């Protein structure tokens, strides 16, 4: 009889542990902290403030809004581009805000929230180069951040090009600045800062390689957390707070002078990719 009661108790304990493990939102509330993964090197989304050295930016403000709605503190965890999905899948971060463009392959590994940015993937070249369209770079050397969607897009759009991958966007840009490559592919918004910092020594190929929807990343099979994060994005959209966050980092008064062409509560979808030649 005692053995039977022990077995029942053990099974109940295992069930309760399994349930807690499966409910990441409950774990976050119990822990009192939301761990948000970010790049930390992608201004204006996440970067070190020159004055405080703290990680700030568009992604950080969104993560803080999510943490506030859950009622917990926010902890940011910087990581490389290629480490983003492994860190999320292995449970080292709760939410991923790392310039994560939607692809069907990634959607098999993680869940996406609704859109929080729409990005144009463009090629950056030297201003005095003769490159004026994508086809001009068909057999050129192109740099990209390793493990990024930018890398994938250039492989598909320019399959005969020589692709060199680097740990992060600054390293990929340095290869272009040192003439080790003919072009760099990156989200236009992230590449803009390199143009601004170098006195217009570089230019974009006007035609985008791809139009990409970004969502926040959530581990698979965490419906409560996914619903909570989407609820925050919807609140930001409806209250106007999301517009204020966008304008703060990307709007007309910033160096990027962008208008918000999307809504936080619209679903992400497959990127619009330029057909390969």
Helices and strands as residue ranges (DSSP letters): H 2-22, H 24-31, E 33-38, E 41-42, E 46-48, E 55-56, H 58-70, E 73-78, H 84-89, E 95-96, H 104-109, E 110-126, G 134-137, E 141-145, H 149-157, E 162-166, H 169-177, E 183-187, H 188-197, E 202-204, E 210-219, H 223-239, H 241-250, E 272-273
